[in-house]
């Protein structure tokens, strides 16, 4: 009898544990905290573009408008430019350069009781609170038109990792914490279009307490879209090069020399990524140093949404498609 009671108690405990685990896994809005924006690497997906009302088909002279919702899942304020264009330009209702809303400011997402609450805002086109309509459509042929929504915004992010540097004169077992000379570092970073991966550290012993710290990391584009130079989001003639500004690598007062970074601290992506190599002379007093390595990046980013094609039917006579 006692064995049966014990067995039933174990079954009940197992069921309760499964219920607790399932409820935690099912709540995808629960975000673990860290030092960078208060969220883990997997939290948030950047900026989302949604079109809330968009006609499937139109007739000549029919009035319509387009409502766009922007969702900021980043834990920082985003400022940018929202534009809408249509094609072909010769028949379009929007100027060739597009209809744009400048200086949009999206507030950061909030972390409330462990839940990520994105910021959302909607925008109406046309901007003059009127409506669009296609006129002078060929009576024999339908007009097929395409709308494109684009959002350009600036991004400044911090990417960091705990780092330990051992005194070059000491063997590894003489340090009371794990502190190898060569290791791969785990990076903490917000979920933004550009991610840093494969951070590798190597400490090369020098004379006495001196050494050379070598760092290697990869800058990688992680989302669909185009990287543009920081602060170029309002320009029309944008370079086709995808360049990111490395605003600094912080490790105490250490100054790093990096390549292939250009003189203006810009790095050009090649096939959506670029490997950076840095080095610095360090002096380690005591058995070891524990600190935070922080890499600061700045860039512009453009996201585009191509909407389904609309057929505009002419009024009056029969048409041929």
TANORKA-V991779 format. One record per residue. N is the residue number from 1. PSI is psi as a letter, one per 30 degrees, with the letter a starting at -180 (* if undefined). BURIAL is # if it has 24 or more other C-alpha atoms within 12 Angstrom, else .. Layout:
N/PSI/BURIAL ; N/PSI/BURIAL
//
This chain:
1/e/. ; 2/e/. ; 3/e/. ; 4/e/. ; 5/e/. ; 6/e/. ; 7/e/. ; 8/e/. ; 9/e/. ; 10/e/. ; 11/e/. ; 12/e/. ; 13/e/. ; 14/e/. ; 15/e/. ; 16/e/. ; 17/e/. ; 18/e/. ; 19/e/. ; 20/e/. ; 21/e/. ; 22/e/. ; 23/e/. ; 24/e/. ; 25/e/. ; 26/f/. ; 27/i/. ; 28/f/. ; 29/f/# ; 30/j/. ; 31/k/# ; 32/k/# ; 33/l/. ; 34/a/. ; 35/f/. ; 36/j/# ; 37/g/# ; 38/g/# ; 39/l/# ; 40/l/# ; 41/e/# ; 42/f/# ; 43/k/# ; 44/l/# ; 45/g/# ; 46/b/# ; 47/k/# ; 48/k/# ; 49/k/# ; 50/k/# ; 51/k/# ; 52/e/. ; 53/k/. ; 54/k/# ; 55/k/# ; 56/e/. ; 57/l/. ; 58/l/# ; 59/l/# ; 60/k/# ; 61/f/. ; 62/k/. ; 63/k/. ; 64/l/# ; 65/l/# ; 66/k/# ; 67/k/# ; 68/k/# ; 69/k/# ; 70/k/# ; 71/k/# ; 72/j/# ; 73/g/# ; 74/l/# ; 75/h/# ; 76/l/# ; 77/k/# ; 78/k/# ; 79/k/# ; 80/a/# ; 81/k/# ; 82/k/# ; 83/l/# ; 84/k/# ; 85/l/# ; 86/l/# ; 87/l/# ; 88/k/. ; 89/e/. ; 90/f/. ; 91/g/# ; 92/l/# ; 93/f/# ; 94/k/# ; 95/l/. ; 96/e/. ; 97/f/. ; 98/l/# ; 99/j/# ; 100/k/# ; 101/j/# ; 102/l/. ; 103/h/. ; 104/k/# ; 105/j/# ; 106/k/# ; 107/l/. ; 108/l/# ; 109/l/# ; 110/l/# ; 111/j/# ; 112/j/. ; 113/h/. ; 114/g/. ; 115/k/. ; 116/k/# ; 117/j/# ; 118/l/# ; 119/k/# ; 120/k/# ; 121/k/# ; 122/l/# ; 123/k/# ; 124/k/# ; 125/k/# ; 126/l/# ; 127/f/. ; 128/g/. ; 129/g/. ; 130/b/. ; 131/l/. ; 132/l/# ; 133/k/# ; 134/k/# ; 135/l/. ; 136/h/. ; 137/k/# ; 138/k/. ; 139/f/. ; 140/f/. ; 141/k/. ; 142/k/# ; 143/k/# ; 144/k/# ; 145/l/# ; 146/k/# ; 147/k/# ; 148/k/# ; 149/k/# ; 150/k/# ; 151/k/# ; 152/k/# ; 153/l/# ; 154/k/# ; 155/k/# ; 156/k/# ; 157/l/# ; 158/k/# ; 159/k/# ; 160/l/# ; 161/k/# ; 162/k/# ; 163/k/# ; 164/k/# ; 165/k/# ; 166/k/# ; 167/k/# ; 168/f/# ; 169/f/# ; 170/k/. ; 171/l/. ; 172/e/. ; 173/f/. ; 174/f/. ; 175/k/. ; 176/g/. ; 177/l/. ; 178/k/. ; 179/i/# ; 180/l/# ; 181/f/# ; 182/k/. ; 183/l/. ; 184/k/. ; 185/k/# ; 186/k/. ; 187/k/# ; 188/k/# ; 189/l/# ; 190/l/# ; 191/i/# ; 192/l/# ; 193/f/# ; 194/k/# ; 195/l/# ; 196/k/# ; 197/l/# ; 198/h/. ; 199/k/# ; 200/k/# ; 201/k/# ; 202/k/# ; 203/j/# ; 204/j/# ; 205/k/# ; 206/b/. ; 207/k/. ; 208/b/. ; 209/f/# ; 210/l/# ; 211/l/# ; 212/k/# ; 213/j/# ; 214/k/# ; 215/k/# ; 216/k/# ; 217/l/# ; 218/k/# ; 219/k/# ; 220/k/# ; 221/k/# ; 222/f/# ; 223/l/. ; 224/k/. ; 225/a/# ; 226/k/# ; 227/k/# ; 228/l/# ; 229/k/# ; 230/k/# ; 231/g/# ; 232/g/# ; 233/f/# ; 234/g/# ; 235/l/. ; 236/e/. ; 237/i/. ; 238/k/. ; 239/k/. ; 240/f/. ; 241/k/. ; 242/j/# ; 243/k/# ; 244/k/# ; 245/k/# ; 246/j/# ; 247/f/# ; 248/l/# ; 249/j/# ; 250/k/# ; 251/i/# ; 252/b/. ; 253/g/. ; 254/k/. ; 255/k/. ; 256/k/# ; 257/k/# ; 258/l/# ; 259/l/. ; 260/h/# ; 261/k/# ; 262/l/. ; 263/f/. ; 264/g/. ; 265/g/# ; 266/k/# ; 267/k/# ; 268/k/# ; 269/k/# ; 270/j/. ; 271/h/. ; 272/g/# ; 273/l/# ; 274/k/# ; 275/k/# ; 276/k/# ; 277/k/# ; 278/l/# ; 279/l/# ; 280/k/# ; 281/k/# ; 282/l/# ; 283/k/# ; 284/j/# ; 285/k/. ; 286/a/. ; 287/e/# ; 288/l/# ; 289/k/# ; 290/k/. ; 291/a/. ; 292/k/# ; 293/k/# ; 294/k/# ; 295/k/# ; 296/k/# ; 297/l/# ; 298/k/# ; 299/l/# ; 300/l/# ; 301/k/# ; 302/k/# ; 303/k/# ; 304/k/# ; 305/j/# ; 306/j/. ; 307/l/# ; 308/k/. ; 309/k/. ; 310/k/# ; 311/k/. ; 312/j/# ; 313/k/# ; 314/l/# ; 315/l/. ; 316/c/. ; 317/l/. ; 318/k/. ; 319/l/. ; 320/k/. ; 321/*/.
//
